Each structure stands twice: as structure tokens, then as C-alpha cells.
Amino acid sequence: MELNEHPLGPALQSELASITGRKTVPNILINGKSIGGGDDVEKLHLEGELIERVKNLGGKRVEVTAVESEEKRRRRRRR
């Protein structure tokens, strides 16, 4: 459901904006800190910064394991 169609939508958007500076969703939060929306997370990933950002914001509770993408597997098989 879209926030603008939900009875609590305006209040939720207002609260999101006051906490994170963003009132749109998705709004990805790690330990209460926004790293942005879907496009922002994709950009961090493509720039190779997502894992480090998650580690930094997640602290000791986060363990990141690299997963090979399907595209990398295909390229490796072609060699």
C-alpha cells in the first residue's frame, strides 16, 4: 500500500522526515540512520560502498559475506 493511500500515511511520512530527512519509502535504516531509498542503495552497491556503509553503521553486530552475482558466475564460466 502506498503511504499516501494509508490512513496513517501523512503522519508516517512526517515522522520519517523528522527522523531521517526523507519522507519517501523505501527508506533503508541501519541502527536508526537512513542510507537512502532504493536508488541510493543501488548506487552505493554499484560504487562498491554498500558493504562498508553497512559495516560502519551496523557495528560489531554485522557480519557481511560476499555473494557472487549471477553475472559474475556467467562471466567466469565463459573463460
C-alpha positions in Angstrom: 0.0 0.0 0.0 1.2 3.5 -0.8 1.7 5.8 2.2 -0.5 8.5 0.6 -3.3 5.9 0.5 -2.9 4.7 4.1 -4.9 6.4 6.9 -1.6 6.9 8.9 0.4 7.8 5.8 0.8 11.5 6.2 1.8 11.1 9.9 4.3 8.3 9.0 5.8 10.5 6.2 6.1 13.4 8.6 7.8 11.2 11.2 10.2 9.8 8.7 11.1 13.3 7.5 11.8 14.5 11.0 13.9 11.5 11.9 15.8 10.9 8.6 15.3 14.0 6.4 13.4 11.8 3.9 9.7 11.2 3.7 9.6 8.8 0.9 9.8 5.0 1.1 11.6 2.8 0.8 13.8 4.4 3.4 16.5 2.0 4.4 17.6 2.4 8.0 20.5 0.8 9.8 20.6 1.4 13.5 18.2 4.3 13.0 20.3 6.0 10.3 18.9 6.4 6.8 21.2 5.3 4.0 18.5 6.4 1.5 16.0 4.7 -0.7 16.2 2.0 -3.3 18.1 4.1 -5.9 20.6 5.3 -3.2 21.3 1.7 -2.1 21.7 0.6 -5.6 24.2 3.4 -6.2 26.2 2.5 -3.1 26.3 -1.1 -4.3 27.4 -0.2 -7.8 30.1 2.2 -6.4 31.4 -0.6 -4.1 30.4 1.3 -1.0 27.4 -0.5 0.3 29.1 -3.2 2.3 31.4 -0.7 4.0 28.5 1.5 4.9 26.5 -1.4 6.3 29.5 -2.5 8.4 30.2 1.0 9.7 26.6 1.7 10.7 25.9 -1.8 11.9 28.9 -2.1 14.2 30.0 -5.4 15.7 26.6 -6.9 15.2 27.1 -7.1 11.4 28.9 -9.8 9.5 29.0 -9.4 5.7 29.6 -12.4 3.5 30.3 -11.7 -0.2 27.9 -13.5 -2.6 28.9 -13.9 -6.1 26.4 -12.4 -8.5 24.8 -14.4 -11.3 26.5 -12.2 -13.8 30.0 -12.8 -12.3 29.3 -16.5 -12.4 28.3 -16.4 -16.1 31.4 -14.4 -17.0 33.6 -16.8 -15.1 32.1 -19.8 -16.9 32.7 -18.2 -20.3 36.5 -18.1 -19.6 
